[in-house]
Amino acid sequence: MFQKLDEVEKRYEEITKKISDPEVINEQDEWRNLMKEHAELEPVVLKYREYKNANKAIEDAKELLKDPEMKELAELEIEENKEKLPKLEEEIKILLIPKDPNDDKNVICEIRAGAGGEEAALFAGTLFRMYSMYAEKKHWKLEILNENETGLGGYKEISFMITGKGAYSRLKFESGVHRVQRVPDTEASGRIHTSTATVVVLPEVEDVDIEINPSDIKMEVFRASGAGGQHINKTSSAVRLIHIPTGIVAECQTERSQFQNRDYAMKLLRSRLYEIEKQKQDEEVANARKSQVGSGDRSEKIRTYNYPQGRITDHRIGMSIYQMDNFLNGDLDEMIDNLITADTAEKLKGNEEE
């Protein structure tokens, strides 16, 4: 680890010199890339220097032990710095975990009703409301891209974009199957039903992240409509994009402008194609090792919402919260923080095994 830290520090010092070089500053693309790398390396280097300073303070204090007048002070200095070292070492290990390059990106979320008919669609609506309220608490912007409502106020499916710094880093653990156990409003006998909804969280992908050949896309336009004939457009402004090689379909009908709908549909398509490529890469890495938490397989049951017991249980980390109303009103941070902690611990374990 320390050899790697020496290399990181050396690279950091090289970049520090380069970003002050007028010739490099004139090359704006190179300078921006170097500044980004500098900012990523800085926390590691500063923490490593703190660690080295603590070690140096111990060595200096050992020399002072020979002086009877300084012995007591030197012993105190040694003890204080020795206490710092394990904590600093753990902090360095965490900083050395490769950062997910998507963490700072905006996200595109898709919620689809699963097993359970109308009750599943209502649960999909409950989840959408939950994420909407979480986004509001975080001061993130939410835009609906596409929605397929049911007559009772649920959703067969809904796609939306959340724009805000670090949105993907917080929401990526929500991907997977969410299960609900509750008495539906439509159930006269009061029996508890089990229904599911699938959540997919994708990072917003830029043109530079994935290339799409325009000739591989077939575009269809149609009139937008909502449940019960609401929001029907008189013009064909809704857009459906079909990626011919994969058969993936992305559509948007929430904007009045065909151009805006196409733009949003393109973002959705790009993110879905990126996710396919990412999954292929993740599968290759998984042959060596795989995080137990990760961002969640979309076919994996990750969480149960048990209304009679007022309990939400995340099955990946075995954590239960007994504050159903608060959770569904967007108080997700406690659960998300624990998922991030578990994921970090798993990655640390993987690094040590390697």
C-alpha positions, 0 to 999 in steps of 0.5 A, a space after each residue: 500500500 505504501 509503495 502505491 501511496 509514494 507513487 500517488 504522491 509523486 504523480 500529484 507533485 508532477 501534476 502540481 508543477 504542470 498545472 502552473 506551466 503557461 504552456 499547459 494552461 494554454 491547452 485548455 482540455 489538457 489543463 482541465 483533465 490535469 486539474 480534475 486528476 489533481 483534485 482526485 489525488 489531493 485527499 489521498 496525498 494530504 492524508 498520507 502526508 498526515 500519516 507520515 508526519 505522525 510517524 516522523 513525530 514519533 521518531 523525533 519524540 524517541 530522540 527526546 526520550 534521552 533527555 530526562 527533562 523532555 522524557 515525559 513530554 516525549 512519551 505523551 507525544 509518542 502516545 498521541 501519535 501512535 493513537 492516530 496511526 490506525 485511524 489514518 491508515 483506515 482513512 487512507 485505505 478508504 480513499 484508495 478505493 477507486 471512485 465510481 466515475 458515475 457517482 457525480 452524474 445525474 440519474 435516469 430512474 425507471 419504475 415498473 409495476 411487477 407482480 400484483 396487477 393494479 396493486 403493483 401499479 399503485 406501489 410503483 406510484 408510492 415509490 415514485 412519490 418517495 423518490 420525488 420527496 427524497 429529491 426535494 429534500 436534497 434540492 435536486 430537480 426532477 423531470 418526468 420523461 415518460 409515464 404510463 398511468 393507470 385509472 386508479 392513480 398508479 403507474 404501469 411504468 414511469 421514467 424520470 430524470 433527477 438532476 443534482 450533484 452526487 445523485 447517482 452516488 446516493 440512488 444507485 443502490 435502489 436498483 432491483 426488485 422492491 416488494 410490498 406487503 399490505 392490504 390494498 385499497 381495492 381489497 374488500 376482505 382486508 387480506 394482505 397482498 404481496 406485490 412488486 415493482 422494479 426500480 432501475 437507476 441509470 447514470 445520465 450518459 453524455 455523447 462522449 461516454 457512448 457512441 450511437 450510430 444515427 443510422 441504427 436509430 429508427 424514430 417514430 412519432 405519435 400523439 401523447 396521451 395519459 390515463 383516461 384520455 388526459 393530456 392528449 396532444 392534437 399534434 404528434 409530439 411524442 417520440 419513440 426511438 428504437 435502437 435497431 441492433 439491440 431492439 431497445 426502445 425509449 420514448 418520451 411524451 411529457 413535453 409539448 415539443 417533439 424536439 424536447 421529447 426526442 432529446 429526452 428519449 435520446 438521453 434515456 436510450 443512451 443510458 440504457 445502452 451504457 448500462 448494457 456495456 457496464 453490465 458486461 464489464 461488471 460480469 468480467 470483473 465478477 469472475 475475480 470478485 464481486 461486491 455483495 452490495 453493488 448497485 443491485 441487480 434489477 432481478 434481485 429482490 432488494 427490499 421489502 415494505 411490510 405495512 402491517 409491521 411498519 417495517 422496511 427491510 433491506 435484504 442485502 445488508 439485513 437492515 430494518 427500519 420501523 419508520 414506514 411513514 418517514 421512509 415513504 416521505 423521503 427519509 432515505 438517508 439512514 438506509 442509503 448511508 448504511 448501504 454505502 458503508 457496507 459497499 465500502 467495507 466489501 470493497 476494502 475486503 476485496 482490496 485486501 484479498 488482492 
